[in-house]
Amino acid sequence: MRKNTKAYQIIRIRKIMLVIIIAFTVFMSVSLFSNKADAETNREVYTYYTSYEIQPGDTLWTIADQFMGPDFTDKEDFIDNIKSINHLGTDDITAGKHLVIEYTSFEEL
């Protein structure tokens, strides 16, 4: 009977150690990933403006693919920003015309 009690104690200790190791691993993972996210959000974002000549076949969506920076996560918001800056009422654009594009970068020019 004593052997069973000792075996149960060993199993119990191993379970406790496993829970501690899992908890420590989760804690360290959360700490590392949150530090990386904090570092990314603490970076300075620079805003610039450029003039872009619309090319044949361009759409606001393809232009957004070229210029969308780190402060925009939604392409529709970026396109709305282009439309607002350029006083566009629709998504229609014409090749040869120019657009003012606001873009951002983590790098200072």
PLY file of the C-alpha trace (Angstrom):
ply
format ascii 1.0
element vertex 109
property float x
property float y
property float z
element edge 108
property int vertex1
property int vertex2
end_header
0.00 0.00 0.00
2.88 2.29 0.71
4.23 1.81 -2.85
0.93 3.01 -4.30
0.97 6.09 -2.10
4.52 6.92 -3.20
3.59 6.33 -6.85
0.60 8.67 -6.54
2.81 11.32 -4.92
5.28 11.07 -7.81
2.46 11.38 -10.36
1.02 14.34 -8.46
4.40 16.10 -8.35
4.89 15.50 -12.08
1.45 16.96 -12.84
2.21 20.02 -10.72
5.56 20.48 -12.48
3.87 20.14 -15.87
1.31 22.81 -14.97
4.10 25.13 -13.75
6.10 24.62 -16.97
3.04 25.26 -19.15
2.12 28.38 -17.17
5.69 29.69 -17.40
5.80 29.02 -21.16
2.52 30.85 -21.72
3.68 33.77 -19.58
6.98 34.07 -21.48
5.24 33.85 -24.86
2.80 36.60 -23.96
5.64 38.76 -22.62
7.78 38.37 -25.72
4.96 38.99 -28.20
3.59 42.00 -26.30
7.07 43.57 -26.15
7.41 43.18 -29.91
3.97 44.71 -30.47
4.81 47.60 -28.11
8.05 48.26 -29.95
6.21 48.32 -33.28
3.51 50.71 -32.06
6.05 52.99 -30.38
7.91 53.58 -33.63
7.49 57.03 -35.10
5.43 57.16 -38.28
6.22 59.92 -40.76
3.55 61.32 -43.09
4.39 62.48 -46.60
2.49 63.70 -49.64
3.30 63.02 -53.26
1.77 63.76 -56.61
0.94 60.66 -58.62
0.10 60.63 -62.33
-2.67 58.15 -62.99
-1.58 55.49 -65.47
-3.87 53.61 -67.88
-5.47 50.72 -66.00
-4.93 52.27 -62.56
-7.71 52.14 -60.01
-7.85 53.59 -56.54
-7.36 50.02 -55.28
-4.11 49.49 -57.23
-2.85 52.91 -56.17
-3.65 52.02 -52.56
-1.58 48.83 -52.95
1.41 50.97 -53.95
1.18 53.66 -51.28
-0.69 52.27 -48.26
1.57 52.56 -45.23
1.73 51.28 -41.66
-0.85 53.66 -40.21
-3.63 52.32 -42.45
-4.82 48.76 -41.94
-7.97 49.05 -44.02
-7.65 49.68 -47.75
-11.10 51.27 -47.93
-10.06 53.86 -45.31
-6.95 54.65 -47.35
-9.03 55.06 -50.52
-11.50 57.30 -48.66
-8.51 59.40 -47.60
-7.32 59.72 -51.23
-10.84 60.69 -52.31
-11.10 63.26 -49.53
-7.73 64.90 -50.23
-8.49 65.09 -53.97
-12.17 66.07 -53.59
-13.37 63.00 -55.51
-17.05 62.10 -55.24
-16.67 58.71 -56.94
-14.05 56.02 -57.51
-13.69 57.07 -61.16
-10.21 58.30 -62.11
-8.76 59.22 -65.49
-5.33 58.33 -66.88
-3.08 61.36 -67.25
-4.61 63.26 -64.32
-2.73 63.70 -61.05
-3.69 62.72 -57.52
-2.21 63.93 -54.26
-1.42 60.84 -52.20
-0.77 60.86 -48.46
1.52 58.03 -47.46
3.39 57.07 -44.32
6.67 55.42 -43.52
8.68 54.40 -40.48
11.69 56.04 -42.14
12.37 59.75 -42.23
13.22 61.13 -45.67
0 1
1 2
2 3
3 4
4 5
5 6
6 7
7 8
8 9
9 10
10 11
11 12
12 13
13 14
14 15
15 16
16 17
17 18
18 19
19 20
20 21
21 22
22 23
23 24
24 25
25 26
26 27
27 28
28 29
29 30
30 31
31 32
32 33
33 34
34 35
35 36
36 37
37 38
38 39
39 40
40 41
41 42
42 43
43 44
44 45
45 46
46 47
47 48
48 49
49 50
50 51
51 52
52 53
53 54
54 55
55 56
56 57
57 58
58 59
59 60
60 61
61 62
62 63
63 64
64 65
65 66
66 67
67 68
68 69
69 70
70 71
71 72
72 73
73 74
74 75
75 76
76 77
77 78
78 79
79 80
80 81
81 82
82 83
83 84
84 85
85 86
86 87
87 88
88 89
89 90
90 91
91 92
92 93
93 94
94 95
95 96
96 97
97 98
98 99
99 100
100 101
101 102
102 103
103 104
104 105
105 106
106 107
107 108
